[in-house]
């Protein structure tokens, strides 16, 4: 493997509730004269999945609790937004500088439970899909059935990184590829044993796709071609550290 192609699917429509994303991707491929190949990988931004699955809420419909009111005042943050963050979380890890770091109901550690207002109507907030792995599987099944090709699907979202500025895209759901490449037990060219190297290839693919998707390019779906990966019935759950492994929980 010496070359990887990252192809943005230009012309995807604005997604609304109940849209079939797999079907829309197949239609877009035909429109752009793109023929699928076995092993192609689709990276799909979480936002359009959330829209299709009705995971967008009008903030005016959120009911406040005392805790949300208190935190909102403390952080100078809209208390209804805080309530939504709390509703989508298992646990609040840290709150500071208008940001609430939570452990979501999915087990993800991220800012504001993954809730944001980008690319939705004013006063609306998008939430993460309830089960991004299930969403990825559904899309993968449709594309495979329609095209006859074996593909993989990654659902991506933008996360911050501990102790580093800036954000990068990561895989929050996937289907069809092994998300981790394990080098433990192997040796390098100098004969050194590799003891901890476990590469999060699903996150790397998600991050690479974001270079084409961007935040304002209106390209929510990217096709990655030429990357060799282990196929199988995997999910993104193995990317999440257990509480026993996590040094900060």
VENJO-V369308 format. One record per backbone hydrogen bond with DSSP energy under -0.5 kcal/mol. CO is the residue of the C=O (numbers start at 1). NH is the residue of the N-H. E is the energy in kcal/mol with one decimal. If there is no record, write none. Layout:
co=CO nh=NH e=E
co=CO nh=NH e=E
//
This chain:
co=5 nh=7 e=-0.5
co=5 nh=225 e=-2.6
co=6 nh=8 e=-0.6
co=7 nh=223 e=-3.3
co=8 nh=10 e=-1.3
co=9 nh=12 e=-0.8
co=16 nh=19 e=-1.9
co=19 nh=21 e=-0.9
co=20 nh=24 e=-2.2
co=21 nh=25 e=-2.3
co=22 nh=26 e=-2.1
co=23 nh=27 e=-2.2
co=24 nh=28 e=-2.1
co=25 nh=29 e=-2.5
co=26 nh=30 e=-1.9
co=27 nh=31 e=-2.1
co=28 nh=32 e=-2.2
co=29 nh=34 e=-3.0
co=30 nh=33 e=-1.1
co=33 nh=35 e=-0.6
co=34 nh=36 e=-0.5
co=37 nh=40 e=-1.9
co=40 nh=152 e=-2.0
co=41 nh=224 e=-3.4
co=42 nh=44 e=-0.6
co=42 nh=154 e=-3.1
co=43 nh=222 e=-2.3
co=44 nh=156 e=-2.6
co=45 nh=48 e=-0.9
co=45 nh=49 e=-0.9
co=46 nh=50 e=-2.7
co=47 nh=51 e=-2.2
co=48 nh=52 e=-2.1
co=49 nh=53 e=-1.8
co=50 nh=55 e=-3.3
co=51 nh=54 e=-1.3
co=52 nh=18 e=-2.7
co=55 nh=127 e=-3.0
co=57 nh=59 e=-0.5
co=57 nh=125 e=-2.5
co=58 nh=61 e=-2.2
co=59 nh=62 e=-1.7
co=65 nh=69 e=-2.0
co=66 nh=70 e=-2.6
co=67 nh=71 e=-2.8
co=68 nh=72 e=-2.5
co=69 nh=73 e=-1.9
co=70 nh=74 e=-2.4
co=71 nh=75 e=-2.6
co=72 nh=76 e=-0.8
co=72 nh=77 e=-2.7
co=78 nh=82 e=-2.2
co=79 nh=83 e=-2.2
co=80 nh=84 e=-1.9
co=81 nh=85 e=-2.2
co=82 nh=86 e=-2.5
co=83 nh=87 e=-2.6
co=84 nh=88 e=-1.4
co=86 nh=89 e=-1.5
co=88 nh=105 e=-1.6
co=91 nh=93 e=-0.6
co=91 nh=103 e=-2.8
co=94 nh=101 e=-3.6
co=96 nh=99 e=-1.8
co=99 nh=96 e=-2.5
co=99 nh=101 e=-0.5
co=100 nh=102 e=-0.6
co=100 nh=112 e=-3.9
co=101 nh=93 e=-2.7
co=101 nh=94 e=-1.7
co=102 nh=104 e=-0.6
co=102 nh=110 e=-2.1
co=103 nh=90 e=-3.8
co=103 nh=91 e=-1.5
co=104 nh=107 e=-1.7
co=108 nh=104 e=-3.0
co=108 nh=110 e=-0.6
co=110 nh=102 e=-2.7
co=110 nh=113 e=-0.7
co=111 nh=114 e=-2.1
co=112 nh=115 e=-2.2
co=116 nh=126 e=-2.7
co=117 nh=120 e=-1.1
co=121 nh=124 e=-2.1
co=123 nh=59 e=-3.1
co=125 nh=57 e=-2.6
co=126 nh=116 e=-1.4
co=131 nh=135 e=-2.0
co=132 nh=136 e=-2.4
co=133 nh=137 e=-2.3
co=134 nh=138 e=-2.1
co=135 nh=139 e=-2.1
co=136 nh=140 e=-2.8
co=137 nh=141 e=-2.7
co=138 nh=142 e=-1.9
co=139 nh=143 e=-2.4
co=140 nh=144 e=-2.7
co=141 nh=145 e=-2.5
co=142 nh=146 e=-2.5
co=143 nh=147 e=-2.4
co=144 nh=148 e=-2.6
co=149 nh=151 e=-0.7
co=150 nh=39 e=-3.5
co=152 nh=42 e=-2.8
co=153 nh=175 e=-2.3
co=154 nh=44 e=-3.2
co=154 nh=156 e=-0.6
co=155 nh=172 e=-2.6
co=155 nh=173 e=-1.4
co=156 nh=46 e=-2.9
co=157 nh=159 e=-0.6
co=157 nh=170 e=-2.9
co=159 nh=168 e=-2.5
co=161 nh=164 e=-1.8
co=164 nh=161 e=-0.6
co=166 nh=161 e=-0.7
co=168 nh=159 e=-2.7
co=170 nh=157 e=-2.0
co=170 nh=172 e=-0.6
co=173 nh=155 e=-3.3
co=175 nh=153 e=-2.6
co=176 nh=232 e=-0.8
co=177 nh=179 e=-0.5
co=179 nh=202 e=-1.8
co=180 nh=182 e=-0.6
co=181 nh=183 e=-0.6
co=181 nh=199 e=-2.4
co=183 nh=186 e=-2.1
co=186 nh=194 e=-3.2
co=188 nh=191 e=-2.0
co=192 nh=188 e=-2.1
co=193 nh=195 e=-0.6
co=194 nh=185 e=-2.8
co=196 nh=198 e=-0.6
co=197 nh=183 e=-2.3
co=197 nh=184 e=-0.6
co=199 nh=181 e=-2.8
co=199 nh=201 e=-1.8
co=200 nh=204 e=-2.0
co=201 nh=205 e=-2.6
co=202 nh=206 e=-2.1
co=203 nh=207 e=-2.6
co=204 nh=208 e=-2.4
co=205 nh=209 e=-2.3
co=206 nh=210 e=-1.4
co=207 nh=211 e=-0.7
co=208 nh=211 e=-0.9
co=209 nh=212 e=-1.4
co=209 nh=213 e=-2.5
co=210 nh=214 e=-2.7
co=213 nh=217 e=-0.6
co=213 nh=219 e=-0.7
co=220 nh=45 e=-2.7
co=221 nh=9 e=-2.6
co=222 nh=43 e=-2.9
co=222 nh=224 e=-0.5
co=223 nh=7 e=-3.4
co=223 nh=225 e=-0.5
co=224 nh=41 e=-2.4
co=225 nh=5 e=-3.2
co=226 nh=228 e=-0.5
co=229 nh=231 e=-0.6
co=230 nh=178 e=-2.6
co=232 nh=176 e=-0.6
co=232 nh=234 e=-1.6
co=235 nh=238 e=-0.6
co=236 nh=239 e=-1.9
co=237 nh=240 e=-1.6
co=239 nh=241 e=-0.5
co=242 nh=246 e=-1.8
co=246 nh=249 e=-0.6
//
